[in-house]
Amino acid sequence: MAIYQVRNRDFAAFLEACGHPAPPNWHHPDFHDPDQPVVSVSWIEAQKYYQWLSGATGRRYRLPTEAEWERAARGGIEGRLYPWGDEPPQSRAEYLGRWGGEVRGPLPVGRGEANPYGFYDLCENVHEWCADWYQADYYAHSPERNPGGPGAGDRRASRGGSWRHHVKVSRLAARSSIPPAFQYADYGFRVVREIR
């Protein structure tokens, strides 16, 4: 799994190579730093990006499943509420810079500390699209190992908090979802590379 969310500079290469139209907010001053995570990208566009990346590199990329995302976010330590421990977001030194005052967009990726597995911004910068369809009770009856999500649905799952919604969805186990065509200014993604 990529240690960073896909940045504007990464997505710009896709736009140029494919002639794909830029997402909403692409030129907005709060969202255009090359090192900020790309935002306002639908699940469908995230899928087009990783398909392009797979073809351009000869390696297979995709979105993480919810289960993969949570395992990466936990960093090998079970029982914590957040990647940084059990302290609420408001107790963090960088709280005001990320969520307080006049914050109007995500920070450039990798500004905070990495979790024990080396991943950045997992519950703080933008909500991250996952590969799975969303079903509220899925984990009550899912396979115990490597659940891949339901086979169909109306909404795609996402994980992690964002610069706009921090307390409720910053918890490691928090789940959210929206329809796959929606483009919100606090939604982005990261990719996973297949190794088999």
DAWOVEN-V578423 format. One record per residue. RES is the residue in one small letter. PSI is psi in whole degrees, 0 to 359 (999 if undefined). Layout:
BEGIN
res=RES psi=PSI
res=RES psi=PSI
END
This chain:
BEGIN
res=m psi=141
res=a psi=139
res=i psi=337
res=y psi=157
res=q psi=153
res=v psi=127
res=r psi=167
res=n psi=319
res=r psi=325
res=d psi=314
res=f psi=330
res=a psi=323
res=a psi=320
res=f psi=313
res=l psi=316
res=e psi=316
res=a psi=324
res=c psi=350
res=g psi=21
res=h psi=141
res=p psi=146
res=a psi=147
res=p psi=163
res=p psi=151
res=n psi=5
res=w psi=320
res=h psi=3
res=h psi=134
res=p psi=336
res=d psi=351
res=f psi=8
res=h psi=3
res=d psi=132
res=p psi=334
res=d psi=1
res=q psi=154
res=p psi=142
res=v psi=139
res=v psi=172
res=s psi=29
res=v psi=126
res=s psi=166
res=w psi=323
res=i psi=318
res=e psi=324
res=a psi=320
res=q psi=317
res=k psi=321
res=y psi=308
res=y psi=332
res=q psi=318
res=w psi=313
res=l psi=320
res=s psi=315
res=g psi=323
res=a psi=331
res=t psi=344
res=g psi=11
res=r psi=156
res=r psi=120
res=y psi=158
res=r psi=177
res=l psi=151
res=p psi=152
res=t psi=164
res=e psi=318
res=a psi=317
res=e psi=317
res=w psi=312
res=e psi=320
res=r psi=316
res=a psi=318
res=a psi=326
res=r psi=337
res=g psi=29
res=g psi=5
res=i psi=110
res=e psi=157
res=g psi=356
res=r psi=153
res=l psi=324
res=y psi=164
res=p psi=332
res=w psi=355
res=g psi=213
res=d psi=357
res=e psi=137
res=p psi=158
res=p psi=325
res=q psi=341
res=s psi=352
res=r psi=144
res=a psi=327
res=e psi=12
res=y psi=309
res=l psi=323
res=g psi=329
res=r psi=317
res=w psi=345
res=g psi=171
res=g psi=236
res=e psi=25
res=v psi=126
res=r psi=16
res=g psi=173
res=p psi=158
res=l psi=158
res=p psi=146
res=v psi=152
res=g psi=15
res=r psi=327
res=g psi=195
res=e psi=147
res=a psi=153
res=n psi=178
res=p psi=337
res=y psi=357
res=g psi=12
res=f psi=145
res=y psi=149
res=d psi=29
res=l psi=334
res=c psi=23
res=e psi=330
res=n psi=299
res=v psi=151
res=h psi=144
res=e psi=126
res=w psi=142
res=c psi=164
res=a psi=332
res=d psi=148
res=w psi=154
res=y psi=136
res=q psi=121
res=a psi=320
res=d psi=16
res=y psi=316
res=y psi=352
res=a psi=338
res=h psi=15
res=s psi=165
res=p psi=148
res=e psi=323
res=r psi=131
res=n psi=54
res=p psi=135
res=g psi=6
res=g psi=165
res=p psi=160
res=g psi=342
res=a psi=169
res=g psi=187
res=d psi=341
res=r psi=149
res=r psi=144
res=a psi=151
res=s psi=159
res=r psi=158
res=g psi=152
res=g psi=176
res=s psi=174
res=w psi=340
res=r psi=325
res=h psi=96
res=h psi=313
res=v psi=306
res=k psi=315
res=v psi=8
res=s psi=343
res=r psi=146
res=l psi=323
res=a psi=355
res=a psi=138
res=r psi=146
res=s psi=173
res=s psi=153
res=i psi=164
res=p psi=145
res=p psi=343
res=a psi=353
res=f psi=147
res=q psi=99
res=y psi=148
res=a psi=357
res=d psi=23
res=y psi=131
res=g psi=205
res=f psi=167
res=r psi=161
res=v psi=161
res=v psi=139
res=r psi=127
res=e psi=138
res=i psi=1
res=r psi=999
END
